[in-house]
Amino acid sequence: MPTLTRAEAAERASLVDVESYHVDLDLTGDGDTFRSRTVVRFRARSGAATFVEFEPVAIASMTLNGQPVPATAADGARLALHGLAETNELVVDATMRYSNNGEGLHRYTDPADGAVYLYQHLFINNGGRVLPCFDQPDLKASFRVSVTAPAEWTVATNGRLVSRDGGRWEFAATERISTYLASLIAGPWHACVDEHDGIPLTLYARAALAEQLDAQAPEIFEVTKQCLDRFHEMFEIRYPFGHYQQAFAPEFNFGAMEYPGIVVFRDDLVPRSAMTHTEREYRASVIAHEMAHQWFGDLVTMAWWDDLWLNESFAEYLGSRVAAEATRFTGTWTTFALHRKAWGLRADQRPSTHPVAPSEVADTDQALLNFDGISYAKGASVLKQLVAWLGDEAFLAGVNAHFEAHAYGNATLADLLGALAKSGGRDLSGWAELWLRRAQVNTLRAEVRRDGDTYAEVAVVQTAPEGYGTLRPHRIGIGLYDHRDGAVVRRELIEAELDATGRTVLPGLAGQRVADLLLLNDGDLAYGKIRLDDESAAAVPLLLPLLTDSLSRAVIWASMLDSVVDGERPVAELVTLVLAALPVETETVIVEDVLRATRGLVDRYATAETRPAALELVAQAADRLLAASPAGGSRQLVAARGLIGATVDTARLRDWLAGDGVPDGLAVDADLRWLIRYRLAVLGATDPAGIEAELAADRSASGEQWAARCRAALPDPAAKEAAWAAIVGDAALSNRLAELTAIGFWQAEQRELLEPYVARYFAEMPEMMRIRSGMSAEKIALAAFPAVMVAERTRELAAGLLAGPGVNPILRRVVQDNDDDMRRALLARGLG
């Protein structure tokens, strides 16, 4: 997979203007290859030379303007083009290879029925795996696709279907789109169809998921229609790409991808087992996120990857906002405050931190690394603050002017800021410099001086991490809460503008009665790490269970979790709070996220001596929540999952598998069975035969993935060796199965057994990076990192790898960031 530098892209864009691609694919052959015939029409500077990305297995013919192109012009990654005319036609007929890593044209065989499914994912720099193309975002073109496929298959692309004759499919030309946005699906897909406001709607899933798609389609269509209506209210340009298709595909590397006219999601979003309210909410916000991309990213596309935030930050912000405003899932901002923003805060404090809008992204390898919590969650937080500052009317006016000026073209940071500045009547250059061009996060601490029972002074102190001097203006809410009559009531919500001097005294609080809880960032407008004053922090265990506003509770939980991550509070204090407050929590996303985050912190921050007791408290909290939850509801299912993940009571888990002692209303369905089997595997309470028996009863894609994870989790030397060999050396293993094998491998309960693999990670992971690429390689390297092996020796080995020559940039970033997390864990262990 070739790397394209920004300098190369800029030079090529100065020479070439692409008009159209006609891509004709033959998918009827046997084996792991397919035929691709492409006609590329483009204008160029007469006499110039350039190249297209092109990674063929074999070439049947190549012509440029009717003249043969020598085979030597193709080096396996690029095709050199010389002697260009003002108007050009490149025709290439070649054999290409299917992939099993989620890139190019991914081929998947469903274990449930043996059916084959394909989807095309050309993201960032994979266009050459399917067709010869000018693979950069600012060389947009119209795509016309023809496909020959088995007659029983269904094929869908960005463009509308013009005709079908048996297995021959012809699609209309698209509007001008970037190469990375061209996609198709092919296979025996099951489809559900609908229509809304003149827009044809289609859902696709594997035939093995037909029953689930049919059952869930009404909700998915409802959310889709509600989001379309809300975007049409906000944006003056209607949905611009004809039909709106959504495909749920296996082994997709992303959660979803915004291909215009045919959005693709990982098919986990059409589960075959019970869903919690949080999972339904997440699906709704992802639908809204990908729909936002139809304007931010597809209609108007960044000119280069340094403006990735124009795509992802806006889609992340609008995904939460539109889902909350248009659908029944009104709690998305609570999820954002606790889960998504935490992702951004963690990424922003690691060695790999970067600005939301970096001034330079040198090449496509670096661009891939920036698809992180900064480009998504931090950028969305910053936008939420900008909207509060500009006002929603001015914000939307600027956005609509931006769309009008750059529709079907490309744009930059300066273009959007200019439109927003004009509509809002404010110069945004200073704001952009502080929030978009500079990295790292500020900490906001409440500083309280009391005069008896009243406030003498309340201030917010803002600090920047060592080595970063940037302080920023913040718009923030401060909630004053009182405990009265068994409830916690918000007495007042103060809105304040914090300047960048470092200390802002809050007006109007001097002389007021001291509140039982003073909550910084109430309403979650600010992007920053929040720290309560000592008295408020001490009151949290008593008051948190009584707070009625879920967003306020999320802000408190996020602050507590972040304090533990930073080593300011011990993990023992966190698990005590979990036991006190979580059993009465009613918001499922808070329960899920707090249990997940706490479990991770216990595994890494607790010592071998203290971990069992801490984990027992987590299990007790989940068990109490399970007992208090209504039968058959989301909270009961979340509590059961949390208990399964924390308990060491193998007899109880076996009983549940046998159908004994299961709480009323809790369905031990296929996925819950696998979760129980996985925990038993970790604890050494099942064996390979038990896993294979479970798989025999669930011969499905999900079953296959769960089985891979369970095999890797077994505390058996032979099982570990087999799993490790698959992770680092089995290129035939698909991206998703390799990732899940790596996820199952490292277990805090098995540290002694796993000790030899710590050194092997740093010695052997570079080889894995040579047999895999892109996002698949990044996910596997991350999942396979020995995060639970918290020790100075692990850090020494990491330092040794990083000091060596030629370290793959993806692996370098994974190791640097995880090493920094381990540094924090070692420091935190000193708290006891």
Secondary structure, DSSP 8 states (H G I E B T S, - for coil): ----BHHHHHHHHHHEEEEEEEEEEE---STTEEEEEEEEEEEE-TT--EEEE---SEEEEEEETTEE--GGGB-SSEEEE-S--SEEEEEEEEEEE-BSSSSEEEEEE-TTT--EEEEEE-TTTTGGGTS-B--STTS-BEEEEEEE--TT-EEEESS-EEEEETTEEEE---SSB-GGG--EEEES-EEEEEEETTEEEEEEE-GGGHHHHHHHHHHHHHHHHHHHHHHHHH-SS---SS-EEEEEETT-SSSEE--TTEEEEEGGGS-SS---HHHHHHHHHHHHHHHHHTTBTTTEEESSGGGTHHHHHHHHHHHHHHHHHHSS-TTHHHHIIIIIHHHHHHHHTSTT---SS-S---BHHHHHHT-STIIIIIHHHHHHHHHHHH-HHHHHHHHHHHHHHHTTEEE-HHHHHHHHHHHHTS--HHHHHHHTSS----EEEEEEEEETTEEEEEEEEEE--TT------EEEEEEEEEEETTEEEEEEEEEEEE-TTSEEE-TT-TTSB--SEEEETTTS-S-SEEE--HHHHHHHHHHGGGB--HHHHHHHHHHHHHHHHTTSS-HHHHHHHHHHHGGG---HHHHHHHHHHHHHHHHHHS-TTTHHHHHHHHHHHHHHHHHHS-TTSHHHHHHHHHHHHH---HHHHHHHHHT-S--TT----HHHHHHHHHHHHHTT-S-HHHHHHHHHH--SHHHHHHHHHHHHHSS-HHHHHHHHHHHHH-TTS-HHHHHHHHHHH--GGGHHHHHHHHHHHHHHHHHHHHH--HHHHHHHHHHTS-TT--SHHHHHHHHHHHHSTT--HHHHHHHHHHHHHHHHHHHHHTT-
